[in-house]
């Protein structure tokens, strides 16, 4: 007689039932079989004879309880699939029964269909999967405030070789900078990058036709990879990086849970040390480390480009009647035929480029610093006669005539220059002063007269003159220079020495 103590751990397996029948067939009593297998005699009777140990138990097992007969289990299963919880349905449909019995009955009456899955085989150097997750807070030493970080994680699916770093933001600039360090870490580029639907990479998520951020698309063209956005709410599209982030959260996040970091550099230094151990660790599925598998994958990577990518941003702007578009509070000219149309603007650190809807390049300007400055190409203006006939110019002249003769003279002097549209925006700002700044027409007439007399036709000067007239009239007001009380003005102690030729 053989003892099978391991089988006693699960009394419902087919092997256990077969063993009970074999021992009973050898002529052993129910008591000896129960002792040999470490189970109860009732269990031996149930599986050995095919009948429950108690007739009452058999009748209870075969008969349906009263609460069960009134329930449509298929409808319950549909409600669970639609988002309802089993606990809520139990309290509504069968509160007299236990939750365990209700759940078991649901599984028995409406079993779930388990979807078949397929193991993916990744080629060496084919793609990299990228994702973000919430990082570890960094504490400011000066005020003790916690600043949130984000973990950028990138994994090569074939080898599971992992790169990661903590960043302050997930914006486009930070996203591309993390890419640059990722490629340097891997020592090459892969043809496909699978990303989540974050704004830096995907402008509009879609299951079948996502709209990739144009700047990120240009970066992919420069580096030599294609962008493959994952489907919304489909984490299996990037299962490798999802699993890796989970492993990092269970590993590194728990290792440093009692540690306080005071800078992003300190946090990333600790994470790099962990990442070396992580990539050196042996994976159970392969029996080798990520670094060992990466050594087989690295020859398949493409070489890095020689030139560095220049980050830029795409925007849209409407061409004003003065032939300029506004970008970051500065103004850049466009051809006059584009007046009233929307153009695409590509902004980099040193350049502002304008493009039509059909991708025609309209203009290129050096990017201006500060605010309120103009970059103008004289060729973008129409000829003088055509400019004066434009509706905006005629409307400005009519409005100036309604205000007064000095305002009309000032507007006439600005409009009838070599390029009438050059000062159109300024003229419109001057004429709006009675509405936007609440200055009177008399005050604007006074300011226009002073601007013509002192040849200062600037908007800021005219506005200041008009506001002064409304507050004080035409009389002059003595304004004392303002002096900061904290500034010290000391007489030179060696004036006499300097005058006499001594040392200074």
Residue pairs with C-beta under 8 A, 6 or more apart in sequence:
1 23
1 26
1 28
1 36
3 36
3 37
4 19
4 36
4 37
5 37
5 38
7 13
7 15
7 16
7 19
7 37
8 16
8 37
8 38
8 39
10 16
11 39
11 43
16 37
16 39
16 47
17 47
19 37
20 33
20 37
20 43
20 44
20 47
20 48
21 47
21 48
23 32
23 33
23 36
23 37
24 30
24 33
24 44
24 48
28 36
30 41
30 44
30 45
30 48
31 41
33 44
33 48
34 40
34 41
34 43
34 44
37 44
41 53
42 53
42 54
43 53
45 51
45 52
45 53
46 52
46 53
51 58
52 58
52 61
65 97
67 93
67 94
67 96
67 97
68 94
68 97
68 105
71 93
71 94
73 105
73 106
73 109
73 110
74 109
74 110
76 89
76 93
76 106
76 110
77 106
77 110
77 112
79 89
80 86
80 89
80 106
86 99
86 102
86 103
86 106
87 99
89 102
90 97
90 99
90 102
90 103
93 102
94 102
120 157
120 239
122 157
122 158
122 240
123 158
123 300
124 158
124 159
124 296
124 297
124 300
125 156
125 158
125 188
125 190
125 191
125 297
125 298
125 299
125 300
125 301
125 302
126 157
126 158
126 190
126 191
126 192
126 300
127 156
127 157
127 190
127 191
127 192
127 193
127 194
127 228
128 154
128 155
128 156
128 157
128 182
128 186
128 190
128 192
128 193
128 194
129 154
129 155
129 157
129 194
129 195
129 238
129 240
129 241
130 152
130 153
130 154
130 182
130 193
130 194
130 195
130 196
130 238
130 241
131 153
131 195
131 196
131 238
131 241
131 242
131 245
132 150
132 151
132 152
132 153
132 170
132 196
132 198
133 150
133 151
133 153
133 245
133 249
134 148
134 150
134 151
135 148
135 149
135 150
135 151
135 166
135 167
135 267
136 149
136 151
136 166
136 253
136 256
136 261
136 267
137 146
137 147
137 148
137 149
137 261
138 146
138 147
138 149
138 261
138 262
138 263
138 264
138 267
139 145
139 146
139 147
139 260
139 261
139 262
140 146
140 147
140 262
141 262
147 168
149 166
149 167
149 168
149 264
149 267
150 166
150 167
150 168
150 169
150 170
151 164
151 165
151 166
151 167
151 245
151 248
152 164
152 165
152 166
152 167
152 175
152 178
152 182
153 162
153 163
153 164
153 241
153 244
153 245
153 248
154 162
154 163
154 164
154 178
154 182
154 241
155 161
155 162
155 163
155 240
155 241
155 244
156 186
156 190
156 294
156 297
157 240
158 293
158 297
159 290
159 293
159 294
159 296
159 297
160 240
160 244
160 283
160 290
160 293
161 186
161 279
161 290
161 291
161 293
161 294
161 297
162 244
162 248
162 275
162 278
162 279
162 290
163 181
163 182
163 185
163 186
163 275
164 248
164 271
164 275
165 178
165 181
165 268
165 271
166 264
166 267
166 268
166 271
167 174
167 178
167 264
168 174
168 264
170 198
170 199
170 200
171 200
172 200
172 213
172 215
172 216
172 311
172 313
173 311
174 200
175 198
175 200
175 201
175 216
176 200
176 215
176 216
176 219
176 309
176 311
179 219
179 223
180 308
180 309
183 189
183 223
183 304
184 304
186 298
186 301
187 298
187 301
187 304
188 298
188 301
188 302
188 303
188 304
189 223
189 224
189 225
189 301
189 302
189 303
189 304
189 305
190 225
190 301
190 302
191 224
191 225
191 226
191 302
192 225
192 226
192 228
193 220
193 225
193 226
193 227
193 228
194 228
194 229
194 230
194 237
194 238
194 241
195 201
195 202
195 227
195 228
195 229
195 230
195 238
196 229
196 230
196 238
197 205
197 210
197 229
197 230
197 232
199 213
200 213
200 216
201 212
201 213
201 216
201 227
201 229
202 210
202 211
202 212
202 213
202 229
203 211
203 212
203 213
203 214
204 210
204 211
205 229
205 232
206 232
207 231
207 232
210 229
212 227
212 229
214 314
215 311
215 312
215 313
215 314
216 227
217 227
218 312
219 309
219 311
220 226
220 227
222 305
222 307
222 309
223 304
223 305
223 309
224 302
224 305
230 237
230 238
231 237
235 242
247 278
248 278
251 274
251 278
252 270
252 271
252 274
252 278
255 274
256 270
259 270
261 267
261 270
278 290
279 289
279 290
279 291
279 294
280 289
280 290
280 291
281 289
281 290
282 288
282 289
283 289
283 290
286 293
310 348
310 349
311 348
311 349
312 346
312 347
312 348
312 349
312 351
313 346
313 347
313 348
314 344
314 345
314 346
314 347
315 327
315 344
315 345
315 346
315 347
316 342
316 343
316 344
316 345
317 325
317 326
317 327
317 342
317 343
317 345
318 325
318 340
318 341
318 342
318 343
319 325
319 334
319 338
319 339
319 340
319 341
319 342
319 343
320 326
320 339
320 425
321 339
321 340
321 390
321 392
321 421
321 424
322 421
322 422
322 423
322 424
322 425
323 333
323 334
323 335
323 336
323 339
323 376
323 380
323 381
323 421
324 331
324 332
324 333
324 334
324 374
324 376
324 425
325 331
325 332
325 334
325 343
325 345
325 354
327 345
327 347
327 352
328 347
328 371
329 371
329 372
330 368
330 370
330 371
330 372
330 373
330 374
330 375
331 373
331 374
331 375
331 376
331 425
332 352
332 354
332 363
332 365
332 368
332 374
332 375
333 363
333 365
333 374
333 375
333 376
333 377
333 380
333 381
334 343
334 354
334 362
334 363
334 380
335 362
335 363
335 379
335 380
336 380
336 381
336 382
336 421
338 356
338 362
341 356
341 357
342 357
343 354
343 355
343 356
343 357
343 362
344 354
344 355
344 356
344 357
345 352
345 353
345 354
345 355
346 352
346 353
346 355
347 353
347 367
348 367
349 367
350 366
350 367
351 364
351 365
351 366
351 367
352 364
352 365
352 366
352 367
352 375
353 361
353 363
353 364
353 365
354 361
354 362
354 363
354 364
355 361
355 362
356 362
363 377
363 380
365 375
365 377
366 375
368 375
376 422
378 419
381 387
381 419
381 421
381 422
382 421
384 416
384 418
384 419
384 420
387 393
387 419
387 420
387 421
388 394
388 415
388 416
388 420
390 421
392 424
392 428
393 415
393 420
393 421
393 424
396 411
396 415
396 424
396 427
396 428
396 431
397 408
397 411
397 412
397 415
399 431
400 407
400 408
400 410
400 411
400 412
400 427
400 431
401 408
403 431
403 434
403 441
403 444
403 445
404 441
404 442
404 444
404 445
404 448
405 445
406 445
406 446
406 448
406 449
406 452
407 430
407 431
407 444
407 445
407 448
409 448
409 452
410 430
410 448
410 451
410 452
410 457
410 462
411 427
411 430
411 431
413 452
413 457
414 423
414 426
414 427
414 457
415 423
415 424
415 427
417 423
423 457
426 457
426 458
426 459
429 459
430 444
430 448
430 459
430 462
433 439
433 444
433 462
433 463
433 466
434 440
434 441
434 444
437 463
437 466
437 467
439 447
439 463
439 466
439 467
439 469
439 470
440 466
440 469
440 470
442 469
443 465
443 466
443 467
443 469
443 470
444 462
444 466
446 465
446 466
446 469
446 474
447 461
447 462
447 463
447 464
447 465
447 466
447 469
448 462
450 456
450 461
450 465
451 457
451 458
451 461
451 462
451 465
456 462
468 477
492 498
494 502
494 503
494 504
496 502
497 503
497 504
498 504
